[in-house]
Amino acid sequence: MIYRLAVVGFGNVGRNFAQLLERKKSTLRKTYGFDYRLVAIATGRHGLAIDPHGFDATRVLRHLEQGRSLNELHRGKPLKGVVDLIQRAPAEVMFEISPQNPWNGQPAIRHIEAAIRRKMHVITANKGPVVHAYRRLKKLAARSKIHFRHEGVVMDGTPIFNLFEMTLPATEVRGFEGILNSTTNFLLNAMENGKDFASALEEARALGIVEAHPTVDVEGWDATSKLCCIANVIMGANLRPKDVDREGIQNLVPEQLKAARSRGNCIRLLVRAWRDGRRVYGSVKPTEIPLTHTFATLYGDTTAICLDTDTMEKITIVEGPGGPHQTAFALLSDLINIHRAGV
């Protein structure tokens, strides 16, 4: 069996995904019994292209490294835009990995809707659609008898949604707490060591571990989006960022962190979700936690989540340093799970 793939968004994650597909091609054939053909690629700044015969990933990557446009590789009538590419791509699976928009999830939601209308399976690592339109997109996909998967939207490739779906049957998640933004973890570590906020942020920028718009990280928007994703999927909530009690770390000073240490605590940007009756609530706030707490041992770009369940009590998952190659794995795992479902 051959899956024809369309990829919308071809930044670091998309390029890592293309390389991972090539590296695992033999495994996909021998272990899972399928092959793939990359037939459509859309980028924000480097053009769009469809080739029904399939692209050579190495050639595409070299083409982009040379600063050339994908338009040169397109076969057929000129494309009017991303939605036009989705409508015309001869693909069974669409990967939506364009840059996230935490405010309203667009244009990723439009891209996914267009793919579902084409009866393409959809795999995304984009938080926006899961935050702002999860229920609607899931229903649309079910109606069209296709899959909508999204393992890569939180904690890179660490299985959170697959863990719940496939290994915790008949389990209710009563709530969870976690450290879901590694950038704020890094900044707080630096401030504990005496740096002021501005200096810590400059160091994070130099290391390339902060968003282009740092407010997404430091004001808690990224952590809030991840909270909404997890709560909406595994707790059946319908949370939006505006519903979450959010406070960032931008107003903290080193003295506050030192004072917490003197009390045997540390300050972390803690994400919490809990159920009260039929409603689910969430908060993202700098919170003092004991130095003996698992979350207090997290440094740099390490993240963690603790699920409170009615069957297994507490389940804690700690992710080591993440990156685009791990998010690429999440995309691959979702593709394999679609195949396993027998489509």
Secondary structure as GFF3:
##gff-version 3
##sequence-region A 1 343
A	DSSP	beta_strand	2	8	.	.	.	ID=ss1
A	DSSP	alpha_helix	12	23	.	.	.	ID=ss2
A	DSSP	alpha_helix	25	27	.	.	.	ID=ss3
A	DSSP	pi_helix	28	32	.	.	.	ID=ss4
A	DSSP	beta_strand	35	42	.	.	.	ID=ss5
A	DSSP	beta_strand	48	50	.	.	.	ID=ss6
A	DSSP	alpha_helix	57	65	.	.	.	ID=ss7
A	DSSP	three_ten_helix	70	73	.	.	.	ID=ss8
A	DSSP	alpha_helix	82	88	.	.	.	ID=ss9
A	DSSP	beta_strand	93	96	.	.	.	ID=ss10
A	DSSP	alpha_helix	108	117	.	.	.	ID=ss11
A	DSSP	beta_strand	121	124	.	.	.	ID=ss12
A	DSSP	alpha_helix	127	143	.	.	.	ID=ss13
A	DSSP	beta_strand	148	149	.	.	.	ID=ss14
A	DSSP	three_ten_helix	151	153	.	.	.	ID=ss15
A	DSSP	alpha_helix	161	167	.	.	.	ID=ss16
A	DSSP	beta_strand	173	179	.	.	.	ID=ss17
A	DSSP	alpha_helix	182	192	.	.	.	ID=ss18
A	DSSP	alpha_helix	197	207	.	.	.	ID=ss19
A	DSSP	alpha_helix	215	218	.	.	.	ID=ss20
A	DSSP	alpha_helix	221	234	.	.	.	ID=ss21
A	DSSP	three_ten_helix	241	243	.	.	.	ID=ss22
A	DSSP	beta_strand	245	246	.	.	.	ID=ss23
A	DSSP	alpha_helix	254	262	.	.	.	ID=ss24
A	DSSP	beta_strand	265	276	.	.	.	ID=ss25
A	DSSP	beta_strand	279	290	.	.	.	ID=ss26
A	DSSP	three_ten_helix	294	297	.	.	.	ID=ss27
A	DSSP	beta_strand	303	309	.	.	.	ID=ss28
A	DSSP	beta_strand	314	319	.	.	.	ID=ss29
A	DSSP	alpha_helix	324	340	.	.	.	ID=ss30
###
